[in-house]
Amino acid sequence: MSKQTDEIAALRKRIEELEAKAKPLPWRVWRSLLQRLCGRVESYLLRCCEANGLLADDGERQCRATLASGINAGMGRPYHDIKAEWD
């Protein structure tokens, strides 16, 4: 009986270790996808600035700073019907 108990305890420990290592993986994937998406959104909006003349008027540096500020502000205050996991 002691051998079986030891085997079960060892298996349980391995499962717990696996869970602990796997838990952050979805967040890492999500963070990577979100960074790529924000980059694409910023590139698209920068092309819009070029099309409407803002890029020529204000310059790329100012346009990028304004876009980054808006994206960061939006991420800090998500759309009202999107609930955070901790809500």
N, C-alpha and C positions, 0 to 999 in steps of 0.2 A: 504493500500500500504506500509506503514511503517513496518508492521509486516513481510510482504514478503521480503522487502529489508533487514531487520535484519536477517531473516532466511537464505537468500542467502549469506549475508556477513559472518554469522557464519559458513555456510557450506564451503564457500571458504577458510576461515581461517583454518578449520579442514583439508581440502585437502592440503593446503600449509604446514601445520605441518606434515602431513603424508608423503608428498614428501620429506621434509627436513630430516625426520627420516629414510626414506627408501633409500635415495640416497647413503649413504656410505656402505650399506649392500653388494652389489656385490663386492666392493673392499675388504671388510673384508673376504669374502668367497674366492676370488681369492688369497689374500695374504696367507691364510691358506693352500690352495691347492698348491701354489707355494712352500711354506716351506716344505710341505710333499714331493713334487716331488724332490726338491733339496736334501732332506735327502735320498731319494731312489737312486738318481743319485750318491751321495757321497758314499753310502753303496756299490753300484755296482762297482764304481771305486776303492774303497778300496779292494774289493775282487779281482779285476784285479791286483792290486799291490801285493796282496798276491800270486796270481797265477804266476806272472812274477818274483817274488823274491825281488821286491823293498821293500816290507814291512819288510822282514827279514834283508835287507841291511841297510835301513834308519830308520826303526822303525815306529810304528803307529803314534806317535806324529808328526813326520816330514811329513809323507804321508798325514795325515789329514790337516796339515797346508798348504801344497802345493795344495791339492784339494780345500780347502776353498778359497785360493788365486785365483786359476784359475776360480772357479765358480763365485766369486765376480767380477773378471775382466770381465768375459763374460757377466754378468748381467749389467755391466756398459757400455758395448759396444755390444748391441744386433746385431744379424745378419742383414746385410744391407737391406734386403727386408722386414723387420718387421718395420712398421711405428708406432711411438708412437702416442697416441691419440691427442697430442697437435701439431703434425707436420702438 
